[in-house]
């Protein structure tokens, strides 16, 4: 059975602490999403409705090895460049090399996520598609909708004390473009086949090429990049507490 045709009765949302594992603040952000406490009653009602009408998938440490070793790579490979989108011709062996990349691929193949948030650190910005060199200076389909959603994220999150609210815009404009990026892959991998290759990695005994062939029931999400903070390892008092994770002490 082709798992890319799997369906679910709920809307699906994914949170990933993406794969630069020395960015410890992002892992804490995802973990705190699992342990929210001290939430006012009206907000609890709103959250309860979201929980019952959506399936939320949270990956606190996509690159578990990198997190354990406090380094960016999984072994010697950067999982952030490990996805089969807009990579150069004849470089099919340079995607799906990592367990992190393959794990995320399997998850996306079996779900039709509508929204994804990928947490990084080193800046304070909310980025959306495009973030690929082929589409430099070009708007993505649904650019207006992405901008409106990113603007709402910025207004809701505001900023750290003494900081401006999160800036937002395309990853090409606000961050930088990459080849093999996860965000653009998750956004367009099903409907922009000219940018997608069948991966042929040799690591870990290889990975079936058919695992990077996608139909139209996956890889079409608004998958936004959240650059959480300027510091990759914020001060402890900036992270809040278990009871008030969103309030800096």
N, C-alpha and C positions, 0 to 999 in steps of 0.2 A: 504494500500500500504506500502510495506517495504521500508522505506526511505534510507536504505543502498544501494539500487540499483540506486539511483538518479545519473544522469549524467549531465555534464556541458560541453559546447564547449571550455572552456578555461582551461589552466593549473591553478592549485590552490595552493596558498601559504598561510600559516598561521603564524602570529606573536602572541605570547601570553606572557603577563607579568604574569608569573606563580606565584604560589599561596602563596609565603611567603611575605605577604603584607607589612612587615616592610622594605622590600628592595625597598625603594622609588625610587632609581635611575632607576630601571627597568621599572616602570610605566612611568617615564619621557621619557625613550628611545622610548617606543611604542607611546606615545602621540606626540613626535616630529616627528615620521614617518608620522603622519597625517598632519603636519603643516610645511613641509619643505619649506624654502624660501631662496632666495639668491643663487640659484644653477646655476652654469655656463651653458651656452647654450648647449655645446656638451653633458654634463651630463643630461640636461633636455631632449634632444632628445632620449638618451638611456633610461631614466626613462619613457618617454612617450611610447616608444615601449613596455617596460615591462608592463606598466599599461594596454595597449590595447590588449595584448596577454595573460594576466593572470588575474585571480581573486584573489585578495589579501584580506585576512580576518585578521583584527587586533583586539585583545581583550586587551585593556589597563589595566583593573583591573578584572581579572578572579575571584578573591576572593574579591568582593566589600565590604563585611562586615569586613574582616580583614584589608583591606586598610583603611577603615573609622576609625577603632579602633587602627590602627598602631600595629597590632599583626600578628603573623604567622598563627594562626588557624582561621577557620570559626567556631565560637562558641568555642568548645573544641576539634575540629577535624582538623587534618592537611590535607588539600586537596592534598598535594604532595604525600601522601601515599594512595590515595583513588581510585586507578584504578585497575581493575581486572587482573593484570599481575604478575605472580610469587609470589602471596601471599600464605601463608601456608594453608594446607588442613584444612577444617572445619572452616575457617575464612570468609566464604561467607558474613557474616553480616558486615564485616569490609571494604567493598568497596562500592563506590557510595553512601556514607553517606552524602556528602555535595552538596549544590546547585552548587558550583563551578565545582565539578567533573561531576555532571549530565549535566550541561550546556555544558561543553566541549564534553562530550560523545554524546549529541544530535547533536552538530555541526559536529563532525567527522562522525557520522552515515549518515549524509545527504550530505557529500562531499567526494570526493576522492582526498585528499590533497597529493601532491607529495613531498612538502618540508615544514617543520615547524621549527620555531625558538622559543625557550622558554627562556625568559630572567629572570635571577636571579641575585643575588649580594652576595658578600662575598669573591670572588676570581676573578681572571682574566684568564679565560680559556674557550675554546670551546670544549665541550664534545659530543661524539656520542656513539652509541650503540656498546657494551652492557653496561648496568649499573644495572645489576640484579645479585643476588648471584648465581643463577643456572648456569650462564654463566661466572663466574669468571675465568679469564685466558684463555678464549676462544674467538676467533674472530667471529664477526657476518658475515652473508652473506653480500656481497658488502662492506666488510671492507676496501678494497683498494679505492673504489669510495668515501666512507665516509671520508677517510683520505685526499683524494685529495681535496674534497670540503671544508673540515675544514681548510686545509692549505690555500686555496684561501681566505676564510673568514679572516683568520689571516693576510695574506698579505694586504688585502684591508683595514681592520680596523686598522692595525698597533698596536698602544698602546697609553695610556695616556702620556702626557709629562713627561719625566724622567722614563718611564716604558718600559719594553721590549714589543715586539709584543705579542699578545695573544698566550699563549701556547695552544696546542690542542692534543687530543687523546681520548681514550675511557673513558666513565664515570667511569668504574671500575678502571681504572688506574689513572686518573687525579682528580677525585672527590671522590666518594664512591658509593658502590652499595646500592640499596634500594629495598624493596618489595612494590608493588603497585605503581611504578613510572609511570608517564605519558609518558615520552619519549619512553621507551621500548614498552609500550602498544600501542602507536601510530605507532610504527615501525613494530611490529610483531603480533598484536592482531588478525589479520585475518588468518595468515598462521602458527601460532604456537599454536594451540588450547590446547595443553597439559599444557601450562602455563596460560591459561585463565579460569576463573571461572565465573559462573552465580551469580551475586551479589544478596543478600537478605537483604538489610539494613532495619532498622526499623525507621530511622529518617524521619521527614517530611511526615509521613504517608506511608512510604515504596516507593519502586521503582520497576517497573515490571522487572522480571528476564529476559524476552526476550530482554530487552534493552541492555543486555550485551552478546547477541549472535550475532556474526559477520560473514558476508559472505566475499567473496574475493574482494568486491568492496569498501573496506575501510580499514583503519588501516594498511597501508603499505608505510608509508612516511619516508624519511630521516628527522627525527625530532631531531634537535640538541639543546643541552643546551648551552646557552651563559651566562657564569658567568661574568657579566658586569664589575664589579669593586671590588677592595678589600674592599672599604667602602660600607656599605649598604645604607648609607645616605651621598653621596659625598658633598663636599663643593659646594656652589652655583656656584662659578666661574668655577668649573670643568664641569658644565653642558652645557656651551655655552649659546647662546641667541636664541630668537625666529627666528631671521634672519639668524644666523649662528649656528645651533644647534650642529654641529660637531666640532666647533672651541672653545676651552676653552678660557675664557677671562683672 
